[in-house]
């Protein structure tokens, strides 16, 4: 059970890191576009990276939810 708690904490930390990195990349990209006066239609490298980080956030969140479900199932079985 302690191992699962450790995995849950790691998944939550990874979620927060992916969220913060994704938002920072998004803000940097938008700031650059505004300063440069660009009106590009296609995705830039920074926007692709931001999108990838947000996808990783979803994966980490799903992993955290699965770990919580597993912890609750094991706690219900022993209680």
N, C-alpha and C positions, 0 to 999 in steps of 0.2 A: 504494500500500500504506500509506503514511503517513496518507493521508486516511481510510482504513478504520480504522486504529488510533485516530485521533482520534475517529471516530464511535463506536467501541467504548467508549472511555473515557467519552464523553459519555452513552452509553446506560447504562453501569454507574453513573455518578454519578446519573443520573435515577432509576434503580432504587432506589438507597439513599435518595435524598431522598423518593421516594414511599412507601417502606417506613416511614421515620421519621415522616413526616407522618401516615400512616395509623394508626400505633401511638399517636402522641400524641393524635390526635383520638379514638381509641377509649378511651384512658385518661381523657381529660378528660370524655367522655360518661359513662363508668361512675362516675367520682368524683362527678360532678354528681348522677347518679341515686341513689347511696348516700347522699350528704349530704342530698338533698331527700326521701329516703324514697319515691321514686317507684317504682311497680310497673307501669309502662306496658307494654302488650303490643305496640304498634305501633312502627315505627322513628322515631327522632327525626331532626332535621336533621343533628345531629353524626354519628349512626351512618350516615346515608346518605352523608355526605361521607367518612367513614372507609372505607366500602365502595368508593366511587368511587376513592379513592387506592390501595386494594389492587388494584383492577382495572387502574389505570394502571401499577402495579408489574409486573403480569403482562405487559402490553403492552411495557414497557421491557425486561423480561427476555427476551421472545421476540425483540425487535429485536436485543438483544445476542447471543443465540444465533445468529441468522441472519447477523450480521456475522462472528462467529467462523467459521461454516461457510464463508462467502465468502472470508475470509482464508486458511483452510486449503486451499480449492479452488484459489485463485490461487497459493498457495505450492507446492502439489503439481504444478501445471501448469508452473511455471517451474523447479522443482528437478529 
